[in-house]
């Protein structure tokens, strides 16, 4: 399936035909642009640059067999935060006013599929100046293809927590206005299914976007993230940690500094064991004229078995002269001398290894609940 150009074209046609039935949900959503993108650019194929280590065929099979819409929407929000599902009239207005231009279906073909087969969506809107006391919790949206738009208006502070939920594809758009702060927590539990997601964030002057994504393995799990720094003193900090005992995880990240004077940090920590495979492609892009940008990326990985695989590739694209950028990636094994030292102090081997893994992952974990989600004891 989708092993050749002809097969990919036929598959895109089948998915587009399925989209005709899905169009009854949120008819205001612009599916035409998604259909044009899919027809013009086709679907990703195994061994293409962005899919060098991940075969998308199992996901295509899951997409063709996935369910449509559903009513099981589970979103909890604190007072003052407006939440509207896509089947509510005001969602269309909020989406039209706040959805950004960073999400281009021509560049993200699976997002085009998501738009065609969209079965559930929700807008989370924090008005200007709101300081939300508790997180917005997104526990499930009741369909295989989902779209979430999160808007933090000027000066607002909001935390959004995505807890484990089965889906085939989820798009999360985050719009951080001037002086706003958005903390985005993602939890991805172990799964035997195939799922892909795309997070697209824009950060205006003085705003801050923080993502903490914690993942276990799945039969196929693909996370794409694109973020754009759109003003001076804007910042984004991406933290991702994963602990794989089995399964496949592919993280593809691109942070773009469109304007000068912004800051971005990317911190990745991964542990791969069993017969798992972990992939990370992390890129920093500095646009022409974006002088004064400050960006860094670090990726460190542990292999805990001889059969696990890690592929890590950091990249810099710098088109300005007055910038500060750094990147690096490492892959290694757990220090057996450190394990022996802890055991000599009366700590069992399993607990000793758990302590060392926890310490290794700690830089990318921001809360105790997140640590527990990766199976790390307190």
Secondary structure, DSSP 4 states (H G I P E B T S, - for coil): ---SHHHHHHHHHHHHHHHHHHTTSSTTS-HHHHHHHHHHH----TTSGGGSS--THHHHHHHHH-----S--EEE--TTEEEEETTSHHHHHHHHHH--SS--TTT-HHHHHHHHT--EEEEEEE-TT-B-SS-EEEEE-SSSEEEEEEEE-TT-EEEEEE-----SEEEEEEEE-TT-EEEEEEEE---SSEEEEEEEEEE-TT-EEEEEEEE---SEEEEEEEEEE-STT-EEEEEEEEEESSSEEEEEEEEEE-STT-EEEEEEEEEE-TT-EEEEEEEEEE-TT-TT-EEEEEEEEEE-STT-EEEEEEEEEE--SS-EEEEEEEEEE--HHHHHHHHHTT--HHHHHHHHHHHHHGGG--SHHHHHHTT---
